[in-house]
Amino acid sequence: MSSRKQSPARLVIALSVAGCLAIFLLYTSIAGGGTSSLRPSQLAGREGKEVQLAGLVLAPVRGDAHAGGLRFRLRDIDGRGRVPVVYEGSVPDLFKVGRHVYLTGTLRKGVFVGERGTLVTKCPSKYAPKRS
Amino acid sequence: MPELGRAALIVCLGLSAYAVVAGGLAAHHRRRRLAVSAQNALVASFAAAAVAAGVLVAGLVRHDFSLAYVADHTSRKLPTAYTISAFWGGQEGSLLLWLLVLTGFSAAAVFLNRRATRDLLAWVVPVLGTVGAFFAFLLVAVSSPFVTQVAPADGAGLNPSLQNPYMVAHPPLLYLGFVGLTVPFAFAMAALLARRADERWIVATRRWTLAAWGFLGIGQLLGAHWAYVEVGWGGYFAWDPVENAALMPWLAATAFLHSVMIQERKGMLKVWNMLLVILAFCLSLFGTFLTRSGVVNSIHSFTQSAIGPWFLGFICAITAGSLALLFLRLPLLRSKTRLESLVSREATFLYNNLLLVALCLTILWGVTYPILSEAVRGEAVTVGRPYYDFFLRVFGLPLLLLMGIGPLVAWRRASLRGLRRMLALPVAVALVVGAALLVLGSGSSRPGLVAYTFSAFVLASIGLEFLRGARARRDTAGESWPAALAALVNRNRRRYGGYVVHASVVLLAIGVAGSSAYQTIREAKLRPGESMQAAGYTLTYRSLSTRPVENRQEVRALVDLRRGDRLVARVEPGKNRYFAEDQVSNEMAIHTSWLRAEDVNVIADQVNPDGSVYFKVLVKPLVNLIWAAGFVFLGGALIAFWPDAREERRLVARYSRAGALPAEA
């Protein structure tokens, strides 16, 4: 009897999967993909493109984050490439030399210009570093 | 003392491993005494974990800085409550807490199910033992909280952001939720291993799932409130991978809680429920992996941990093993009944499940996209807030709508005419509210207006359900309205507890829409005596003061908050500098206007040496509904969770219908 009939649940699931895929394709085609997440050493050739940059803060840290911008350099966390950064906007409490941070911005004439409010400092002591 | 802690962990590992091997053999060969021995080993592993936890707590309270963990996470001046909460402030302690909760839950599961589901329990023990042995192994061999050193004079202290009452409660509640999902997973795997296709594993774990889901929900809301009051940015959720890590298993568990009702009632969705319980458990493990491995950029990521690869391996093994087992048992899990109509209560549960799982997988895709893109294209690509917000609207708004439609649709097959009659009043309420909001100017945010209109529809639908039920009781039993309402909820706690939880989700949606779509943000640098405007408020910066308090120095800016000529409040945003930790923490000032149903958040973003302050002001309408939703959610979850003698009798009858327990050798 009904056992030979195809359950509408399968149709619903199939249509839902197709719907989800369609929505996803629509999103990625209209709103664009994501932002590349790079290290300072990977910035070469990315002039003018919006990327997320992650690195370690190097001394000195100069300037005013709300007037002209905070200026510092970021280094690859594993130690080679480095890039000067200028950032305007809120600075996280935990920001200081030696911290791992990431921010979104654009490389302009060799300087990485951060977007307002994108600077994030990784939580340093919630998960303690590996002991050597 | 550290030796005692290390020994207790080794004993815990040994007992868990014994529970796996002996429990597996006992279940396979149906050896009753060996099975009891494995159960006892699992219970004893809790005692061993408790000893290890006791040693760590003693080390923390005694400021025993010869324990590296204590020195890394506390200091002599740290208040006692935060000294104890440092137990879960670091990785090793968090893992130990996980092990303690897991072994505690395992012991409770053994105790509570030793008679009713004895044959299932035989297989539950080795599954729980496997998870326990993994965590015990990590603590013994990879990440021990009992590493010793030459004791320094003082410790490094606890991150100032974590020195907050919410942080005392938020992580343990999340752990209770994450670990709680292990129990339904273990029973599901046990049902597959024991070749039991009936609903007993679901009935046995319903409260476990509900409790784990409730802990996860409350834990996340506490975390959001902590972020709101402590982090000093005025937000409460940022789609950070670690926040997503807690949200994903909660979404999967929400879908599971709904779809098990269909299996209990109709015997349908058996495979789907197995998949959901596997998904929820694996996502809870994945969350930990994400946090510890540092594979994606997160504010919480711990980039140097050695436990990431172990977790990845364990997740892969658990996922592959459970899916393979499910595949092998597929013939057993065929449903005898089918969905009869696309317009029925069952169908709305199915739609709800598909939307919840779609939202969960979309978030998972967003979280893993950087890893996958790096593997495929050699470059990590992250998706940001617009991605998550887009999919929250696409899947979240229909979910909200379904919460209003579902309770009004009949089981099996609903007629469209009947449905129209049932929906007429809620739809009318929604349209009136929507039109009124449009007139009042809420059309500035289309998603906000849609969310409010849908919320009105759901609240009207829930109210109607309570009203209909109470009126029926009044008519039949002649009770007063309050008595009829109380009896209605009392006689069907699961259903009406569920409606209360739905109401909390609506409050949450209204709070999120109000505080994000209609918020006002203003920034300005002020010198003493200068003012700024924000959403009808005038803020005047009066003066700056500095004072030493316990383990910190507090800098406060005195700000007058006026509306017109009237002084509404005097607030003191500022910053704390913690001596031992050598860290600064932003202390946002919040003024809540209950009359206007909004918060005014004043942040002293940058305090300059010349006494000027760069202020950031956020006016957030309806944000407090989010926290109110937490209380309503807790109330609903407790109603649904509360033991019910009549239901227990129904379950006993169901057990006996499912067949007497097979005699064991």
Interface residues (C-beta under 8 A of the other chain):
Chain A: S2 S3 K5 S7 P8 A9 V12 I13 S16 C20 I23 F24 Y27 A31 G33 G34 T35 S36 S37 L38 Q42 Q52 A54 D64 A65 H66 A67 I77 S90 V91 D93 L94 H100 Y102 T104 V120 T121 K122 C123 P124 S125 K126 Y127 A128 P129 K130 R131
Chain B: A68 Y69 D72 H73 G89 G90 Q91 E92 S94 V147 A156 L158 N159 P160 S161 L162 G232 W233 M268 T291 R292 N297 S298 I299 H300 S301 F302 T303 Q304 S305 A306 R338 L339 S341 L342 A347 L350 Y351 L354 A358 T362 Y369 P370 S373 E379 A380 V381 T382 V383 G384 P386 Y387 F390 F391 V394 K525 K575 E581 Q583 V584 S585 N586 D605 Q606 N608 Y614 K616
